[in-house]
Amino acid sequence: MIAFQSVFPPFRGGIATFSEFLMMHLAKQTTVAGFNFSQLYPPLLFPGKTQLSDEKAQAEGIQSTVHAYNPLQWSQAAKTISGVNPDVYLYSNWHPFFTAAQLSLIKKLKKSNPNLFVAGVFHNVIPHESFPFQRRLTHKLLESTDLPILLSAQTESELQSIYPGKKSLKLFHPVYEQSWPEAPRETLREQHQVNENETVLLFFGLVRKYKGLDILIEALNRLDMPQLNLRLFVVGEFYIDRASIIEKISDKNRDSITVIDRFVSDDEAAEYMHISVMMVLPYRTASQSGILSNAINFELPVITSDLPGLTEHIKNGKNGIIVPSNDAKSLSETINSVAKHRNYKEMKPFVKGLKDELSWIRFAGELVKHFPSN
């Protein structure tokens, strides 16, 4: 029995979606029980509009158990998790804010079952924004974990910098199995007021400083987007000041950039993926990217910064284009070439080939192989 503690819907975001898919595929191979958070971030620390999804409910069989920042509740949470008699305790880690709760749970679970095998999926080892005592907290969590599971070479390197010699399992970020829109691409383009011959680029996901939207805007300002028949959709809720980004857009390009400042549904996200020809990831830093996984699902080649967390599965010029990070000039030259030569058409079949290589079935199978028999 695996007890899987993570964030699940109705909480929103990439890690909740990741956990939902992992739970589903683990259940096809072994016995697993899911334990959600009852409370996640304190409202004062959460930069977005809401932590909950309007379209997703909690899946059947998953219990809302762990209050992330109320220590008085952690004993009861551990008791609830112990009640399923797990052989393996699997948790998700993405920010040091949750370390205190996780360490308490592990200690209490180990007291009930000293032979319990503890594994953690480390979405981030070092957070994107600095957090007090982050390295010390992460080291303590790694000490309590039998098998840290990593999703990229970047997080593997970060783990070794914090805990040299710690045994870990490096896998990959699987490709989300999201349905394509029923409406034809041409119909969707018309609905979103996209001309038939426009080259449509997509910047997708929560807008945070490390994702480099400002770098992309600076790169596009070097181009005449209307003349190039070039469009950009920015789709995702802003976690930084929107006005400071929007005011950077040059007057000549203002009508060629559409900003959708909200958390969109899966169905709507699929539409924006389907009408676009390339995803742009101008990130300053990256552990790995669920957005890249979305792009692969919809067979979108990417233009990405040369960061190990993003480029591990990207072959430059074959299934994407790699550009120097923090380099608006190089990014501009690449986009200009894409708009003129439309070489994304040749890359699409090679993106499709990544779906099997980075499948959820393979990921869950590799995971279960490294757990004790349960």
Phi, psi and omega in degrees: 000128174257127170262116184252109179254123183198186170266129180234164168305148016280359170297145185256168177116168186296324184285326174297317178295315178304314182295322178299314179293318181295317178302314182299318183278332172295321182296339178282345186242341183199183179268129184216141175239137184255140181229112183272169168282146170270326173224140184252265180269143169299141183308324182293336182264354184265121186278346185270186183281321180205152179268352188249150179271142177280338190255348185239135174257168177290135182293150178298137177092354177257130182259138172279109195235318194253120171273117191295334187228023175241096183300335181293344184262348191290328178296317179293323178297316179296321179297319179296316180294318179298335183297342178267004179052060183285147169271331182232132171251115181248129179229164175253139176232131177217351181203140181298342178305327185269001187294319182300314179297317183293318178297320178295316179298313182299316180300315181290321179293321179293327178295322178286325183218091183301338182269004182299132177268124185251124178231147180226132173273111183265095177294319171230141170262315173250125184293158181293324175248141185300145180224140182303134176059030187299319183289321179294317179297316181294322177298317179298320180293320178295325177300326183271000187248125179289321184219099170286136181249126186243152187250001181198165175295329180297311181291329176298316179295319179296320178299315181294332178288333180268322184222077183303133177087356180293127179291135180213171177238115177265119176248240184196167174272112182294161181274127179295138182263069184264140182290145175281155177297149178285326183289144177299154181303319182297320179295317180295320178298320179295318179297325181265015174058045177253128178291154185304320186259008180288140172274112187255120175258153183231128167250119192231147174107173179307133183269108179232161188303318185294344182277351166072030177301324179297326177293319178296317178299317179299320179296317181290330178297340177281351184245159171260094187297316179300320180295324180278356184058048188244135178233150172231131169253126172254111188236108178157151181291137181279125173256007173233173182295116183293317185301322182293335177278312184300321183292346177282343183290129180292153182301321184293337183257357190302321181280354181261000180238121180252125181250122177249093187272073176193164177278113187268156177290165178300320181295318180290321177301319180299325178295314181294325176295320187287329181273351182266162179249338177209148172263141178246126180238081184272041191295148172277323177219159177196135170277306168197190185211121171291334177294320175299320177299318176300317181299316180297319179303320181265016173058038178265120169297158182238151164254116189227151173295154183277064179250135184305327180291347181248330192261002186303326182247009181259124176259115188303124179086351182253304177239012178177180179231129181255129180236156176299139178289153179057032183230088183297326182296311179296320178297319178298316180297322179294314180296320177301317179295318179298315181296325183278320188256344177053043182286356177297335180297323180286338184275334188307314180298329181284332173293318180303325181294341180285343184299314179289320181299325185245043185278157177291325179299315179294318181299308181297323178297317178296322180297308183298326179299333183263004176263154172299155179303133181221000000 
